[in-house]
Amino acid sequence: MTIEERVRDLVVNQLGVNPEQVTPEASFVDDLGADSLDTVELVMAFEEEFGIEIPDEDAEKMITVGDAIKYLEKHPQLQGESE
């Protein structure tokens, strides 16, 4: 499973949205209806799923699903997992 697929699954499960709504352009708040608690829980789910720690300043930059995917694909501990 790619990083993108894992992120998509986590977002669907955490926010209870339809998988087709979870596109790279989708904003967690504006398009998927996440509130501030949801976004914190999503970041925690990403940390647990990928075994990394995401600093608050990086988490705040994750506005869209694509932002999260790009961040995780570039994370040094996850290099090579996107295939």
PyMOL Python script that loads the backbone (N, CA, C, O; Angstrom):
from pymol import cmd

cmd.read_pdbstr("""\
ATOM      1  N   MET A   1       0.841  -1.182   0.000  1.00  0.00           N
ATOM      2  CA  MET A   1       0.000   0.000   0.000  1.00  0.00           C
ATOM      3  C   MET A   1       0.888   1.248   0.000  1.00  0.00           C
ATOM      4  O   MET A   1       1.823   1.348   0.795  1.00  0.00           O
ATOM      5  N   THR A   2       0.598   2.179  -0.878  1.00  0.00           N
ATOM      6  CA  THR A   2       1.415   3.392  -0.964  1.00  0.00           C
ATOM      7  C   THR A   2       1.079   4.349   0.180  1.00  0.00           C
ATOM      8  O   THR A   2       0.070   4.190   0.867  1.00  0.00           O
ATOM      9  N   ILE A   3       1.938   5.335   0.365  1.00  0.00           N
ATOM     10  CA  ILE A   3       1.677   6.372   1.363  1.00  0.00           C
ATOM     11  C   ILE A   3       0.346   7.047   1.049  1.00  0.00           C
ATOM     12  O   ILE A   3      -0.458   7.285   1.951  1.00  0.00           O
ATOM     13  N   GLU A   4       0.110   7.354  -0.220  1.00  0.00           N
ATOM     14  CA  GLU A   4      -1.145   8.022  -0.600  1.00  0.00           C
ATOM     15  C   GLU A   4      -2.364   7.183  -0.224  1.00  0.00           C
ATOM     16  O   GLU A   4      -3.344   7.713   0.299  1.00  0.00           O
ATOM     17  N   GLU A   5      -2.307   5.883  -0.486  1.00  0.00           N
ATOM     18  CA  GLU A   5      -3.431   5.002  -0.146  1.00  0.00           C
ATOM     19  C   GLU A   5      -3.635   4.930   1.363  1.00  0.00           C
ATOM     20  O   GLU A   5      -4.768   4.932   1.844  1.00  0.00           O
ATOM     21  N   ARG A   6      -2.545   4.868   2.099  1.00  0.00           N
ATOM     22  CA  ARG A   6      -2.642   4.810   3.561  1.00  0.00           C
ATOM     23  C   ARG A   6      -3.228   6.103   4.117  1.00  0.00           C
ATOM     24  O   ARG A   6      -4.057   6.069   5.026  1.00  0.00           O
ATOM     25  N   VAL A   7      -2.797   7.251   3.574  1.00  0.00           N
ATOM     26  CA  VAL A   7      -3.342   8.543   4.005  1.00  0.00           C
ATOM     27  C   VAL A   7      -4.831   8.595   3.691  1.00  0.00           C
ATOM     28  O   VAL A   7      -5.634   8.991   4.536  1.00  0.00           O
ATOM     29  N   ARG A   8      -5.198   8.200   2.492  1.00  0.00           N
ATOM     30  CA  ARG A   8      -6.613   8.222   2.088  1.00  0.00           C
ATOM     31  C   ARG A   8      -7.454   7.366   3.046  1.00  0.00           C
ATOM     32  O   ARG A   8      -8.515   7.802   3.493  1.00  0.00           O
ATOM     33  N   ASP A   9      -6.989   6.161   3.362  1.00  0.00           N
ATOM     34  CA  ASP A   9      -7.723   5.282   4.282  1.00  0.00           C
ATOM     35  C   ASP A   9      -7.868   5.915   5.660  1.00  0.00           C
ATOM     36  O   ASP A   9      -8.941   5.862   6.261  1.00  0.00           O
ATOM     37  N   LEU A  10      -6.797   6.510   6.158  1.00  0.00           N
ATOM     38  CA  LEU A  10      -6.856   7.161   7.472  1.00  0.00           C
ATOM     39  C   LEU A  10      -7.859   8.307   7.483  1.00  0.00           C
ATOM     40  O   LEU A  10      -8.625   8.454   8.435  1.00  0.00           O
ATOM     41  N   VAL A  11      -7.859   9.114   6.435  1.00  0.00           N
ATOM     42  CA  VAL A  11      -8.776  10.258   6.363  1.00  0.00           C
ATOM     43  C   VAL A  11     -10.222   9.764   6.317  1.00  0.00           C
ATOM     44  O   VAL A  11     -11.086  10.304   7.008  1.00  0.00           O
ATOM     45  N   VAL A  12     -10.483   8.744   5.511  1.00  0.00           N
ATOM     46  CA  VAL A  12     -11.842   8.187   5.421  1.00  0.00           C
ATOM     47  C   VAL A  12     -12.289   7.690   6.795  1.00  0.00           C
ATOM     48  O   VAL A  12     -13.406   7.974   7.228  1.00  0.00           O
ATOM     49  N   ASN A  13     -11.418   6.952   7.476  1.00  0.00           N
ATOM     50  CA  ASN A  13     -11.775   6.394   8.784  1.00  0.00           C
ATOM     51  C   ASN A  13     -11.912   7.460   9.860  1.00  0.00           C
ATOM     52  O   ASN A  13     -12.833   7.395  10.674  1.00  0.00           O
ATOM     53  N   GLN A  14     -11.018   8.436   9.880  1.00  0.00           N
ATOM     54  CA  GLN A  14     -11.038   9.467  10.920  1.00  0.00           C
ATOM     55  C   GLN A  14     -12.196  10.444  10.749  1.00  0.00           C
ATOM     56  O   GLN A  14     -12.817  10.856  11.730  1.00  0.00           O
ATOM     57  N   LEU A  15     -12.484  10.813   9.509  1.00  0.00           N
ATOM     58  CA  LEU A  15     -13.489  11.853   9.262  1.00  0.00           C
ATOM     59  C   LEU A  15     -14.841  11.297   8.821  1.00  0.00           C
ATOM     60  O   LEU A  15     -15.823  12.035   8.746  1.00  0.00           O
ATOM     61  N   GLY A  16     -14.892   9.998   8.530  1.00  0.00           N
ATOM     62  CA  GLY A  16     -16.150   9.395   8.115  1.00  0.00           C
ATOM     63  C   GLY A  16     -16.680   9.935   6.797  1.00  0.00           C
ATOM     64  O   GLY A  16     -17.889  10.078   6.616  1.00  0.00           O
ATOM     65  N   VAL A  17     -15.768  10.233   5.875  1.00  0.00           N
ATOM     66  CA  VAL A  17     -16.161  10.760   4.565  1.00  0.00           C
ATOM     67  C   VAL A  17     -16.089   9.647   3.518  1.00  0.00           C
ATOM     68  O   VAL A  17     -15.492   8.596   3.752  1.00  0.00           O
ATOM     69  N   ASN A  18     -16.702   9.895   2.373  1.00  0.00           N
ATOM     70  CA  ASN A  18     -16.649   8.932   1.273  1.00  0.00           C
ATOM     71  C   ASN A  18     -15.259   8.961   0.642  1.00  0.00           C
ATOM     72  O   ASN A  18     -14.669  10.031   0.489  1.00  0.00           O
ATOM     73  N   PRO A  19     -14.733   7.788   0.274  1.00  0.00           N
ATOM     74  CA  PRO A  19     -13.390   7.747  -0.324  1.00  0.00           C
ATOM     75  C   PRO A  19     -13.230   8.654  -1.538  1.00  0.00           C
ATOM     76  O   PRO A  19     -12.155   9.217  -1.746  1.00  0.00           O
ATOM     77  N   GLU A  20     -14.289   8.808  -2.350  1.00  0.00           N
ATOM     78  CA  GLU A  20     -14.163   9.651  -3.545  1.00  0.00           C
ATOM     79  C   GLU A  20     -14.024  11.130  -3.207  1.00  0.00           C
ATOM     80  O   GLU A  20     -13.618  11.916  -4.062  1.00  0.00           O
ATOM     81  N   GLN A  21     -14.354  11.528  -1.972  1.00  0.00           N
ATOM     82  CA  GLN A  21     -14.170  12.919  -1.542  1.00  0.00           C
ATOM     83  C   GLN A  21     -12.707  13.218  -1.215  1.00  0.00           C
ATOM     84  O   GLN A  21     -12.286  14.375  -1.216  1.00  0.00           O
ATOM     85  N   VAL A  22     -11.943  12.170  -0.937  1.00  0.00           N
ATOM     86  CA  VAL A  22     -10.566  12.338  -0.466  1.00  0.00           C
ATOM     87  C   VAL A  22      -9.623  12.402  -1.664  1.00  0.00           C
ATOM     88  O   VAL A  22      -9.055  11.396  -2.087  1.00  0.00           O
ATOM     89  N   THR A  23      -9.475  13.610  -2.195  1.00  0.00           N
ATOM     90  CA  THR A  23      -8.576  13.858  -3.316  1.00  0.00           C
ATOM     91  C   THR A  23      -7.405  14.687  -2.807  1.00  0.00           C
ATOM     92  O   THR A  23      -7.510  15.309  -1.750  1.00  0.00           O
ATOM     93  N   PRO A  24      -6.282  14.710  -3.540  1.00  0.00           N
ATOM     94  CA  PRO A  24      -5.146  15.520  -3.087  1.00  0.00           C
ATOM     95  C   PRO A  24      -5.492  16.996  -2.890  1.00  0.00           C
ATOM     96  O   PRO A  24      -4.891  17.670  -2.053  1.00  0.00           O
ATOM     97  N   GLU A  25      -6.458  17.496  -3.659  1.00  0.00           N
ATOM     98  CA  GLU A  25      -6.822  18.916  -3.564  1.00  0.00           C
ATOM     99  C   GLU A  25      -7.783  19.200  -2.410  1.00  0.00           C
ATOM    100  O   GLU A  25      -7.990  20.360  -2.057  1.00  0.00           O
ATOM    101  N   ALA A  26      -8.368  18.166  -1.822  1.00  0.00           N
ATOM    102  CA  ALA A  26      -9.395  18.352  -0.789  1.00  0.00           C
ATOM    103  C   ALA A  26      -8.798  18.945   0.485  1.00  0.00           C
ATOM    104  O   ALA A  26      -7.828  18.426   1.038  1.00  0.00           O
ATOM    105  N   SER A  27      -9.400  20.041   0.937  1.00  0.00           N
ATOM    106  CA  SER A  27      -9.007  20.669   2.198  1.00  0.00           C
ATOM    107  C   SER A  27      -9.655  19.897   3.342  1.00  0.00           C
ATOM    108  O   SER A  27     -10.845  19.584   3.294  1.00  0.00           O
ATOM    109  N   PHE A  28      -8.865  19.592   4.371  1.00  0.00           N
ATOM    110  CA  PHE A  28      -9.412  18.868   5.520  1.00  0.00           C
ATOM    111  C   PHE A  28     -10.596  19.618   6.129  1.00  0.00           C
ATOM    112  O   PHE A  28     -11.614  19.009   6.459  1.00  0.00           O
ATOM    113  N   VAL A  29     -10.468  20.931   6.278  1.00  0.00           N
ATOM    114  CA  VAL A  29     -11.505  21.736   6.923  1.00  0.00           C
ATOM    115  C   VAL A  29     -12.608  22.124   5.942  1.00  0.00           C
ATOM    116  O   VAL A  29     -13.780  21.839   6.188  1.00  0.00           O
ATOM    117  N   ASP A  30     -12.247  22.768   4.839  1.00  0.00           N
ATOM    118  CA  ASP A  30     -13.246  23.327   3.923  1.00  0.00           C
ATOM    119  C   ASP A  30     -14.009  22.272   3.124  1.00  0.00           C
ATOM    120  O   ASP A  30     -15.211  22.418   2.902  1.00  0.00           O
ATOM    121  N   ASP A  31     -13.326  21.212   2.691  1.00  0.00           N
ATOM    122  CA  ASP A  31     -13.974  20.217   1.836  1.00  0.00           C
ATOM    123  C   ASP A  31     -14.434  18.969   2.585  1.00  0.00           C
ATOM    124  O   ASP A  31     -15.438  18.356   2.224  1.00  0.00           O
ATOM    125  N   LEU A  32     -13.696  18.596   3.628  1.00  0.00           N
ATOM    126  CA  LEU A  32     -13.999  17.344   4.326  1.00  0.00           C
ATOM    127  C   LEU A  32     -14.653  17.568   5.688  1.00  0.00           C
ATOM    128  O   LEU A  32     -14.973  16.609   6.389  1.00  0.00           O
ATOM    129  N   GLY A  33     -14.852  18.833   6.062  1.00  0.00           N
ATOM    130  CA  GLY A  33     -15.601  19.145   7.277  1.00  0.00           C
ATOM    131  C   GLY A  33     -14.885  18.889   8.587  1.00  0.00           C
ATOM    132  O   GLY A  33     -15.534  18.759   9.625  1.00  0.00           O
ATOM    133  N   ALA A  34     -13.559  18.812   8.566  1.00  0.00           N
ATOM    134  CA  ALA A  34     -12.809  18.577   9.799  1.00  0.00           C
ATOM    135  C   ALA A  34     -12.807  19.838  10.664  1.00  0.00           C
ATOM    136  O   ALA A  34     -12.733  20.956  10.155  1.00  0.00           O
ATOM    137  N   ASP A  35     -12.890  19.634  11.982  1.00  0.00           N
ATOM    138  CA  ASP A  35     -12.705  20.759  12.894  1.00  0.00           C
ATOM    139  C   ASP A  35     -11.294  20.661  13.478  1.00  0.00           C
ATOM    140  O   ASP A  35     -10.522  19.782  13.095  1.00  0.00           O
ATOM    141  N   SER A  36     -10.962  21.556  14.396  1.00  0.00           N
ATOM    142  CA  SER A  36      -9.587  21.580  14.913  1.00  0.00           C
ATOM    143  C   SER A  36      -9.234  20.284  15.639  1.00  0.00           C
ATOM    144  O   SER A  36      -8.097  19.822  15.548  1.00  0.00           O
ATOM    145  N   LEU A  37     -10.179  19.697  16.351  1.00  0.00           N
ATOM    146  CA  LEU A  37      -9.912  18.427  17.027  1.00  0.00           C
ATOM    147  C   LEU A  37      -9.679  17.318  16.000  1.00  0.00           C
ATOM    148  O   LEU A  37      -8.782  16.491  16.165  1.00  0.00           O
ATOM    149  N   ASP A  38     -10.487  17.306  14.942  1.00  0.00           N
ATOM    150  CA  ASP A  38     -10.301  16.307  13.883  1.00  0.00           C
ATOM    151  C   ASP A  38      -8.908  16.399  13.275  1.00  0.00           C
ATOM    152  O   ASP A  38      -8.270  15.378  13.016  1.00  0.00           O
ATOM    153  N   THR A  39      -8.437  17.621  13.048  1.00  0.00           N
ATOM    154  CA  THR A  39      -7.125  17.768  12.413  1.00  0.00           C
ATOM    155  C   THR A  39      -6.013  17.279  13.339  1.00  0.00           C
ATOM    156  O   THR A  39      -5.044  16.676  12.878  1.00  0.00           O
ATOM    157  N   VAL A  40      -6.148  17.533  14.636  1.00  0.00           N
ATOM    158  CA  VAL A  40      -5.161  17.027  15.605  1.00  0.00           C
ATOM    159  C   VAL A  40      -5.192  15.500  15.611  1.00  0.00           C
ATOM    160  O   VAL A  40      -4.145  14.852  15.610  1.00  0.00           O
ATOM    161  N   GLU A  41      -6.387  14.934  15.617  1.00  0.00           N
ATOM    162  CA  GLU A  41      -6.509  13.474  15.622  1.00  0.00           C
ATOM    163  C   GLU A  41      -5.962  12.857  14.336  1.00  0.00           C
ATOM    164  O   GLU A  41      -5.386  11.770  14.362  1.00  0.00           O
ATOM    165  N   LEU A  42      -6.141  13.548  13.219  1.00  0.00           N
ATOM    166  CA  LEU A  42      -5.579  13.063  11.955  1.00  0.00           C
ATOM    167  C   LEU A  42      -4.058  13.028  12.008  1.00  0.00           C
ATOM    168  O   LEU A  42      -3.440  12.044  11.602  1.00  0.00           O
ATOM    169  N   VAL A  43      -3.461  14.096  12.507  1.00  0.00           N
ATOM    170  CA  VAL A  43      -1.998  14.141  12.617  1.00  0.00           C
ATOM    171  C   VAL A  43      -1.515  13.018  13.529  1.00  0.00           C
ATOM    172  O   VAL A  43      -0.520  12.358  13.230  1.00  0.00           O
ATOM    173  N   MET A  44      -2.215  12.799  14.638  1.00  0.00           N
ATOM    174  CA  MET A  44      -1.844  11.708  15.546  1.00  0.00           C
ATOM    175  C   MET A  44      -1.972  10.354  14.840  1.00  0.00           C
ATOM    176  O   MET A  44      -1.144   9.467  15.047  1.00  0.00           O
ATOM    177  N   ALA A  45      -2.999  10.197  14.014  1.00  0.00           N
ATOM    178  CA  ALA A  45      -3.176   8.950  13.262  1.00  0.00           C
ATOM    179  C   ALA A  45      -2.043   8.761  12.253  1.00  0.00           C
ATOM    180  O   ALA A  45      -1.546   7.649  12.077  1.00  0.00           O
ATOM    181  N   PHE A  46      -1.633   9.855  11.586  1.00  0.00           N
ATOM    182  CA  PHE A  46      -0.498   9.774  10.658  1.00  0.00           C
ATOM    183  C   PHE A  46       0.764   9.357  11.417  1.00  0.00           C
ATOM    184  O   PHE A  46       1.516   8.499  10.954  1.00  0.00           O
ATOM    185  N   GLU A  47       0.993   9.968  12.583  1.00  0.00           N
ATOM    186  CA  GLU A  47       2.179   9.643  13.379  1.00  0.00           C
ATOM    187  C   GLU A  47       2.184   8.168  13.762  1.00  0.00           C
ATOM    188  O   GLU A  47       3.211   7.497  13.663  1.00  0.00           O
ATOM    189  N   GLU A  48       1.037   7.672  14.199  1.00  0.00           N
ATOM    190  CA  GLU A  48       0.949   6.272  14.616  1.00  0.00           C
ATOM    191  C   GLU A  48       1.112   5.328  13.425  1.00  0.00           C
ATOM    192  O   GLU A  48       1.854   4.348  13.503  1.00  0.00           O
ATOM    193  N   GLU A  49       0.426   5.620  12.338  1.00  0.00           N
ATOM    194  CA  GLU A  49       0.474   4.763  11.146  1.00  0.00           C
ATOM    195  C   GLU A  49       1.887   4.668  10.576  1.00  0.00           C
ATOM    196  O   GLU A  49       2.324   3.595  10.160  1.00  0.00           O
ATOM    197  N   PHE A  50       2.598   5.796  10.560  1.00  0.00           N
ATOM    198  CA  PHE A  50       3.904   5.835   9.905  1.00  0.00           C
ATOM    199  C   PHE A  50       5.080   5.774  10.881  1.00  0.00           C
ATOM    200  O   PHE A  50       6.234   5.751  10.454  1.00  0.00           O
ATOM    201  N   GLY A  51       4.799   5.747  12.189  1.00  0.00           N
ATOM    202  CA  GLY A  51       5.861   5.623  13.180  1.00  0.00           C
ATOM    203  C   GLY A  51       6.806   6.808  13.223  1.00  0.00           C
ATOM    204  O   GLY A  51       8.008   6.647  13.433  1.00  0.00           O
ATOM    205  N   ILE A  52       6.256   8.008  13.022  1.00  0.00           N
ATOM    206  CA  ILE A  52       7.076   9.223  13.043  1.00  0.00           C
ATOM    207  C   ILE A  52       6.444  10.247  13.972  1.00  0.00           C
ATOM    208  O   ILE A  52       5.322  10.068  14.446  1.00  0.00           O
ATOM    209  N   GLU A  53       7.184  11.324  14.225  1.00  0.00           N
ATOM    210  CA  GLU A  53       6.645  12.451  14.973  1.00  0.00           C
ATOM    211  C   GLU A  53       6.558  13.644  14.028  1.00  0.00           C
ATOM    212  O   GLU A  53       7.514  13.960  13.320  1.00  0.00           O
ATOM    213  N   ILE A  54       5.406  14.297  14.025  1.00  0.00           N
ATOM    214  CA  ILE A  54       5.195  15.456  13.157  1.00  0.00           C
ATOM    215  C   ILE A  54       5.140  16.696  14.033  1.00  0.00           C
ATOM    216  O   ILE A  54       4.195  16.860  14.804  1.00  0.00           O
ATOM    217  N   PRO A  55       6.141  17.582  13.932  1.00  0.00           N
ATOM    218  CA  PRO A  55       6.142  18.805  14.745  1.00  0.00           C
ATOM    219  C   PRO A  55       4.914  19.664  14.448  1.00  0.00           C
ATOM    220  O   PRO A  55       4.396  19.656  13.331  1.00  0.00           O
ATOM    221  N   ASP A  56       4.455  20.406  15.463  1.00  0.00           N
ATOM    222  CA  ASP A  56       3.267  21.252  15.315  1.00  0.00           C
ATOM    223  C   ASP A  56       3.377  22.201  14.129  1.00  0.00           C
ATOM    224  O   ASP A  56       2.407  22.396  13.397  1.00  0.00           O
ATOM    225  N   GLU A  57       4.561  22.795  13.936  1.00  0.00           N
ATOM    226  CA  GLU A  57       4.698  23.764  12.839  1.00  0.00           C
ATOM    227  C   GLU A  57       4.527  23.095  11.478  1.00  0.00           C
ATOM    228  O   GLU A  57       4.070  23.734  10.530  1.00  0.00           O
ATOM    229  N   ASP A  58       4.889  21.818  11.371  1.00  0.00           N
ATOM    230  CA  ASP A  58       4.664  21.089  10.119  1.00  0.00           C
ATOM    231  C   ASP A  58       3.198  20.685   9.989  1.00  0.00           C
ATOM    232  O   ASP A  58       2.621  20.760   8.905  1.00  0.00           O
ATOM    233  N   ALA A  59       2.606  20.261  11.089  1.00  0.00           N
ATOM    234  CA  ALA A  59       1.198  19.848  11.075  1.00  0.00           C
ATOM    235  C   ALA A  59       0.298  21.000  10.643  1.00  0.00           C
ATOM    236  O   ALA A  59      -0.685  20.793   9.931  1.00  0.00           O
ATOM    237  N   GLU A  60       0.635  22.212  11.074  1.00  0.00           N
ATOM    238  CA  GLU A  60      -0.175  23.388  10.735  1.00  0.00           C
ATOM    239  C   GLU A  60      -0.163  23.690   9.238  1.00  0.00           C
ATOM    240  O   GLU A  60      -1.061  24.363   8.733  1.00  0.00           O
ATOM    241  N   LYS A  61       0.852  23.195   8.529  1.00  0.00           N
ATOM    242  CA  LYS A  61       0.957  23.435   7.089  1.00  0.00           C
ATOM    243  C   LYS A  61       0.176  22.408   6.269  1.00  0.00           C
ATOM    244  O   LYS A  61       0.052  22.546   5.052  1.00  0.00           O
ATOM    245  N   MET A  62      -0.346  21.386   6.930  1.00  0.00           N
ATOM    246  CA  MET A  62      -1.111  20.348   6.235  1.00  0.00           C
ATOM    247  C   MET A  62      -2.561  20.803   6.101  1.00  0.00           C
ATOM    248  O   MET A  62      -3.403  20.507   6.950  1.00  0.00           O
ATOM    249  N   ILE A  63      -2.832  21.522   5.029  1.00  0.00           N
ATOM    250  CA  ILE A  63      -4.163  22.072   4.782  1.00  0.00           C
ATOM    251  C   ILE A  63      -5.000  21.107   3.943  1.00  0.00           C
ATOM    252  O   ILE A  63      -6.199  20.943   4.173  1.00  0.00           O
ATOM    253  N   THR A  64      -4.352  20.476   2.974  1.00  0.00           N
ATOM    254  CA  THR A  64      -5.061  19.554   2.082  1.00  0.00           C
ATOM    255  C   THR A  64      -4.523  18.132   2.250  1.00  0.00           C
ATOM    256  O   THR A  64      -3.478  17.907   2.862  1.00  0.00           O
ATOM    257  N   VAL A  65      -5.262  17.193   1.693  1.00  0.00           N
ATOM    258  CA  VAL A  65      -4.816  15.802   1.695  1.00  0.00           C
ATOM    259  C   VAL A  65      -3.468  15.702   0.983  1.00  0.00           C
ATOM    260  O   VAL A  65      -2.575  14.980   1.427  1.00  0.00           O
ATOM    261  N   GLY A  66      -3.329  16.432  -0.126  1.00  0.00           N
ATOM    262  CA  GLY A  66      -2.069  16.427  -0.877  1.00  0.00           C
ATOM    263  C   GLY A  66      -0.899  16.951  -0.062  1.00  0.00           C
ATOM    264  O   GLY A  66       0.219  16.450  -0.185  1.00  0.00           O
ATOM    265  N   ASP A  67      -1.151  17.968   0.779  1.00  0.00           N
ATOM    266  CA  ASP A  67      -0.085  18.490   1.653  1.00  0.00           C
ATOM    267  C   ASP A  67       0.429  17.384   2.566  1.00  0.00           C
ATOM    268  O   ASP A  67       1.638  17.238   2.749  1.00  0.00           O
ATOM    269  N   ALA A  68      -0.479  16.613   3.135  1.00  0.00           N
ATOM    270  CA  ALA A  68      -0.090  15.529   4.043  1.00  0.00           C
ATOM    271  C   ALA A  68       0.689  14.457   3.287  1.00  0.00           C
ATOM    272  O   ALA A  68       1.707  13.963   3.772  1.00  0.00           O
ATOM    273  N   ILE A  69       0.210  14.103   2.107  1.00  0.00           N
ATOM    274  CA  ILE A  69       0.890  13.073   1.312  1.00  0.00           C
ATOM    275  C   ILE A  69       2.306  13.528   0.960  1.00  0.00           C
ATOM    276  O   ILE A  69       3.261  12.769   1.124  1.00  0.00           O
ATOM    277  N   LYS A  70       2.443  14.765   0.476  1.00  0.00           N
ATOM    278  CA  LYS A  70       3.770  15.286   0.108  1.00  0.00           C
ATOM    279  C   LYS A  70       4.703  15.307   1.313  1.00  0.00           C
ATOM    280  O   LYS A  70       5.866  14.918   1.205  1.00  0.00           O
ATOM    281  N   TYR A  71       4.201  15.757   2.457  1.00  0.00           N
ATOM    282  CA  TYR A  71       5.023  15.814   3.667  1.00  0.00           C
ATOM    283  C   TYR A  71       5.519  14.412   4.025  1.00  0.00           C
ATOM    284  O   TYR A  71       6.705  14.216   4.289  1.00  0.00           O
ATOM    285  N   LEU A  72       4.617  13.453   4.031  1.00  0.00           N
ATOM    286  CA  LEU A  72       4.988  12.096   4.425  1.00  0.00           C
ATOM    287  C   LEU A  72       5.934  11.459   3.415  1.00  0.00           C
ATOM    288  O   LEU A  72       6.860  10.748   3.804  1.00  0.00           O
ATOM    289  N   GLU A  73       5.716  11.704   2.121  1.00  0.00           N
ATOM    290  CA  GLU A  73       6.607  11.135   1.102  1.00  0.00           C
ATOM    291  C   GLU A  73       8.019  11.699   1.213  1.00  0.00           C
ATOM    292  O   GLU A  73       8.986  11.023   0.865  1.00  0.00           O
ATOM    293  N   LYS A  74       8.143  12.933   1.697  1.00  0.00           N
ATOM    294  CA  LYS A  74       9.465  13.567   1.820  1.00  0.00           C
ATOM    295  C   LYS A  74      10.120  13.318   3.175  1.00  0.00           C
ATOM    296  O   LYS A  74      11.291  13.647   3.365  1.00  0.00           O
ATOM    297  N   HIS A  75       9.378  12.740   4.116  1.00  0.00           N
ATOM    298  CA  HIS A  75       9.925  12.526   5.457  1.00  0.00           C
ATOM    299  C   HIS A  75      11.099  11.551   5.370  1.00  0.00           C
ATOM    300  O   HIS A  75      10.980  10.487   4.761  1.00  0.00           O
ATOM    301  N   PRO A  76      12.238  11.912   5.982  1.00  0.00           N
ATOM    302  CA  PRO A  76      13.440  11.073   5.866  1.00  0.00           C
ATOM    303  C   PRO A  76      13.221   9.618   6.294  1.00  0.00           C
ATOM    304  O   PRO A  76      13.788   8.707   5.690  1.00  0.00           O
ATOM    305  N   GLN A  77      12.411   9.393   7.319  1.00  0.00           N
ATOM    306  CA  GLN A  77      12.196   8.026   7.798  1.00  0.00           C
ATOM    307  C   GLN A  77      11.310   7.207   6.861  1.00  0.00           C
ATOM    308  O   GLN A  77      11.236   5.985   6.988  1.00  0.00           O
ATOM    309  N   LEU A  78      10.644   7.871   5.929  1.00  0.00           N
ATOM    310  CA  LEU A  78       9.718   7.167   5.044  1.00  0.00           C
ATOM    311  C   LEU A  78      10.206   7.101   3.606  1.00  0.00           C
ATOM    312  O   LEU A  78       9.459   6.682   2.722  1.00  0.00           O
ATOM    313  N   GLN A  79      11.442   7.505   3.355  1.00  0.00           N
ATOM    314  CA  GLN A  79      11.976   7.477   1.996  1.00  0.00           C
ATOM    315  C   GLN A  79      11.897   6.055   1.448  1.00  0.00           C
ATOM    316  O   GLN A  79      12.253   5.091   2.127  1.00  0.00           O
ATOM    317  N   GLY A  80      11.426   5.943   0.212  1.00  0.00           N
ATOM    318  CA  GLY A  80      11.347   4.635  -0.422  1.00  0.00           C
ATOM    319  C   GLY A  80      10.054   3.888  -0.154  1.00  0.00           C
ATOM    320  O   GLY A  80       9.850   2.802  -0.695  1.00  0.00           O
ATOM    321  N   GLU A  81       9.169   4.450   0.677  1.00  0.00           N
ATOM    322  CA  GLU A  81       7.912   3.760   0.974  1.00  0.00           C
ATOM    323  C   GLU A  81       6.795   4.129   0.021  1.00  0.00           C
ATOM    324  O   GLU A  81       5.730   3.515   0.066  1.00  0.00           O
ATOM    325  N   SER A  82       7.000   5.104  -0.835  1.00  0.00           N
ATOM    326  CA  SER A  82       5.903   5.586  -1.673  1.00  0.00           C
ATOM    327  C   SER A  82       5.641   4.697  -2.888  1.00  0.00           C
ATOM    328  O   SER A  82       4.632   4.867  -3.571  1.00  0.00           O
ATOM    329  N   GLU A  83       6.531   3.760  -3.158  1.00  0.00           N
ATOM    330  CA  GLU A  83       6.321   2.885  -4.320  1.00  0.00           C
ATOM    331  C   GLU A  83       5.294   1.834  -3.998  1.00  0.00           C
ATOM    332  O   GLU A  83       4.977   1.000  -4.847  1.00  0.00           O
TER     333      GLU A  83
END
""", "prot")
cmd.dss("prot")
cmd.show_as("cartoon", "prot")
cmd.util.cbc("prot")
cmd.orient("prot")
